[in-house]
Amino acid sequence: MAIKFHNPKTVSFAGKYSLGAEVPEGARMLYVSGQVGVDGRGKLQPTFEKQAAQVWKNIAQVLKAGGMSYRNIVKVTVFLTDSRFVGPYRTVRDRFIKNAPYPASTLLVVQGLADPAMLVEVEVVAAK
């Protein structure tokens, strides 16, 4: 049984996400811890856009280690430190998550992350 994405017409939403994702029994799950804009050498990227891109590159590496890809993501949770980053975040995300069906998604604006210089953190759940 394949993963099913649910978007009932009776619930209003706008954007590139699904309202629900149903993972079949027996699927292999991968929970990816929150990723921030730090590269493999431990360097935090200098701008919001570069941090957001690094986040998605880091997610790709964790997914790859688990034998998965962006197409296997069923749930995304995004933490931004400023609501002005919503549009720029979506622009960067769309470079990595390109095609429907889109994963279920939650976006939160928070007061801060583990390091005040960090501007974005993203965690995902993938299934295969």
C-alpha positions, 0 to 999 in steps of 0.5 A: 500500500502506498502513502496516501495524501489527503486534502478534502475539499471541505477544508480550506488551505493554500500552499504547497502542502497536504492536510494529511499523510497516511502511512501504511502499516509496515512502512519504514519510518525515518524521523529527522531531527531538526536541521539548522543552517550549519554545514558539514564543517560546523559553519553557520551560513551567513544569511537566511536564504543560505541557512534555509538552503543548508537546512534542506541539503542537510535533510537530504543527507540524512534521508540518503543515509536512510535510503530515502529522498525528498519524495519520501517526506510525509511531514515537515515542521518548520521553525522560523525566528521572524514572520518576514522569513515565511516568503523567502523560506517557501521560495527556498523550500520549493527548490527542494520539494518540487512536485506534488503530492506535497508533505503535510506541513506545519510552520511556526514562528518562534522567539528563538532557536538554540543559537541566536544566530540560527534563523530557521530549523526544519524537522521532517518525518519520511516513510518508505 
